């Protein structure tokens, strides 16, 4: 146990607890109404489940750390207001509940229910009490479908659009996801999973009786750049090992790099370097893993100043080039920076470790780098389009780093997309692309760039929005409903052939107007021109018919297939 004075009137207690010790009578968790709603989506739920399953299979006896939660809790009382940790506690409760729903073992079902609801005592007149009470606005849905037993069939048939809040939709959406994934496992596998969760999965519970102290803890833990970061800890250790005559020089080198990147950017360098050097995905806090996997092995063979000169500073420089797209060379720099600009449009940074490796190891070979980044962007784009989740996506980059480290270079097998991956990418591109907001804009920008033959996605507009030609909700008396049947609108509305880019915020009323009116003003700028090649293609059409739409879809799919080397285009 760690105990330290926080404020004169309050003590902070931090203890490591197995989940079996968290979801029991010691804690009666409540989410205050002033907290933000539950917001974890399927991607976060998938990552949690995948990570726990991976830990259970990889090292069944090794503890798995889920981070920390911050509570306002008085000693001797089980009542605990959750200041930080709502997302994990709620998602774990949903996971327990869905394992409960699937088990056929009545004893196990009762055990699982006791993790979710504290059993009452009829003799004492005590009613059952949930271990976690979420915000009052969402508590009825949480109680009815998660904390109450026998809810699986209702969860699957529930109309999400009929739920009152996004938080309720997230709860039910994640419950459905867990049911789907856990159904793929056996009863014994689910039993092993719950045992690993309860015995080997840990949270650090930070508690104080004082609300202002709890918020102070939360701020310190989350306000990076204001308190000590792992980089500060590493600096003290590394600079401390350098000869006194060189300490000042190396401290300045360190501080110059930190100033260039900013405290957060510099702290991120250590995360990326850990992955590049260790070539495994992180599972524990950086303070432990970086020292074990990077620093200690390096200092065993080299000096501390060697680490600064040959590891830290080169990777910090490479990361600066990646983050700011400011690679420089006598030739080819524009091409490299265009690739970096494209990659920065992705919704994740998992591609950064291979990128900084390439810039560090081949920074004086622009031609090689151009080929490298073309391969990297193709892989990254395919995983974006296929919505590959965090864990398998990170593992793919780990495999790439291993192959690059082995000298495979541009021929590294992890770059390649097999036929199943190419087919899945094609199908996603040829489907209702607009429905995935994280994907559609990236694809359209790459498509537009290809049409204009430009060297990079360099539009500097404040807003770039995606618009439908055939609108989503045409008025009952509009020409659209005469030209397209309901089935045709269902088929075509959200596909790439019906989409274009605008450099302004959408106008719902204008976007539903007939084609002629949209061409005359909505799709064009003040001077009757548009900045986007995709939009120009549409404006040049006399009418927007099923035949035009089919041709647009076919042409654009051919371009995308060629752009990312996805094989032949299958018929729509």
Residue, then its C-alpha position, 0 to 999 in steps of 0.5 A: x500500500x502507498x499512502x501519502x499526504x494529498x491535502x492537509x485534511x485528506x489521505x490518498x491510498x493506492x492499492x493493487x486489487x485483483x478484480x475479484x477484490x474489486x467487484x465485491x462488498x468492499x466497493x459500492x461504485x456510483x457514477x456521479x451525474x456530473x460525469x460524462x456519459x458512458x462512451x466506449x464503443x465497439x472498438x474499445x470493447x473489442x480491444x479490452x476483450x482481445x487484450x484479456x484473452x491474449x493475456x490469458x492465453x499467452x501467460x495464464x499465470x502472469x498478472x495483467x494490469x488494467x490501469x488505475x481508477x480514482x475514487x472518493x471513498x471514506x475509510x470503513x465505508x463501501x460507498x465509492x464515487x468514481x472520478x476516473x475509471x467509469x469506462x472500464x468498470x462499466x465495460x467489465x460489468x457488461x462483459x461479466x453479464x454476457x458471460x453469465x448469459x451464455x453459461x449453462x452452469x447454474x452455479x457459475x451463473x450465480x457466481x457471475x451475478x454476484x459480481x454484478x449485484x450484491x445479493x440481498x438478505x431476506x431475513x434481514x430485509x435487505x434487497x439486492x444492490x447493484x455493485x455499480x450504479x451508473x448515471x441516473x439517466x441511463x440506469x434503467x437500461x443498464x439494470x434491465x439488460x445488464x444487471x438483470x439475468x435472462x436478457x440476452x434475447x432482448x438485447x439482440x432484438x432491441x431497437x438501438x434507435x429507440x434508446x434515449x441516449x448515446x450512452x444507452x446505445x453504447x451499453x447495448x452495442x457492446x453487450x451485443x458485441x460480447x455476446x457475438x464474440x463469446x458465442x464463438x468460444x466454448x463453455x470451458x474457454x469462457x470459464x478460463x477467461x472469467x478465472x483469469x479476469x478474477x484472479x490475474x487481472x488487476x486494477x490500482x484503486x486510488x482512493x481519497x475521502x476528499x472530492x477536491x483531492x480526488x480531482x487533483x489526483x485525476x488531473x495529475x494523472x491525466x494532465x500530461x506536460x504539467x507533472x512528471x512524465x516517464x520521460x522525466x524519470x528516464x532522464x534522471x536515470x540516463x543523464x545520471x549515468x553519464x560522466x560528470x564532464x559531459x552531463x551538462x552537454x547531454x542534458x542540453x541535448x535532451x532538453x533541446x529535443x524535448x523543446x522541439x517536440x513538446x513534452x507530450x510529443x517527446x513522451x510519445x517518442x518513448x512509446x514508439x521507441x519501445x515498440x521499435x526496439x522490443x518488437x512486441x506490443x506494450x502490455x504494462x506501464x511504460x515505466x516498467x517496459x521501457x526500462x526492461x525492454x530498451x534501456x537495461x539491454x542497451x546500457x548492458x552493452x553501451x554507455x548512457x551517452x551512446x543511448x542518447x546519441x544513437x537511439x533517443x535523438x535519432x528517433x526523436x528527429x525521425x518522429x519530428x519529421x513524421x509528425x510535421x511532414x518535414x523530411x528534407x533531402x536533395x531530391x524526393x522530399x516532396x514525395x516523402x512528405x506527401x506520404x507522411x501527410x496521407x498517413x497522418x489522415x488515418x484514425x490511428x498512430x500505429x503506423x508510426x513505429x515502422x515509419x520512424x524506423x525507416x527514417x532513422x535507418x534509411x533517412x539518406x535514401x529518398x528513393x527507398x523511402x518513397x517505396x517504403x511509404x507507398x507499401x506502408x500506406x497501402x497496408x495502413x489504408x487496407x486495415x483502415x478500410x477493413x476496420x481492423x481493430x487495435x490489437x491485430x493492427x498493432x500485431x501486424x506492425x510488430x511483425x513488420x518491425x521484426x521482418x525489417x529488423x531481420x533485413x527483409x526491407x521492402x520485401x517484408x511479407x507483412x507489407x503484403x495483402x493476401x487474397x482474402x485481405x484484398x477481397x475484404x478491402x474491395x468489398x468494403x470499398x464497394x459497399x455502403x462506404x459512407x456509413x463508416x465515417x472514419x473511412x469514407x473521407x480518407x478514401x475520397x481524398x485519396x481518390x480525388x488526389x489520384x484524379x488530379x494527379x497531385x503529389x499529396x492530400x494538401x487541401x487547406x480548407x477549414x472544413x472538408x465534408x462528404x456529400x451525397x449526390x442522390x440525397x439520403x432523405x429526398x422529399x416525397x415530391x422530389x425528382x429523386x423519388x421519380x428517378x430512383x426506386x426505394x430499392x435503388x436508393x437503398x443500393x446506391x445512396x451510401x456507395x462511393x460512386x454517389x459521394x463527393x467532397x465539399x469545402x464547407x459544412x453540410x447544408x441539410x436543406x440544400x443537399x436534398x434539392x434536385x440535381x439541377x439546383x444542387x449543381x448550380x450552387x451547392x456543389x460549386x463555389x462562389x465563382x461556379x467552380x469546385x476545388x475537388x476533381x470528384x465534385x467536378x466529375x459530378x457537376x459535368x453530368x447533365x443528369x444523375x441517373x442509375x446508369x450514370x451512378x453505375x458508371x461512376x461506381x465502376x470507374x471509381x472502384x477501378x481507380x481504387x483497386x489500381x491505387x492499392x493493388x487490390x486485384x480485379x474488380x468484382x461486379x457490383 
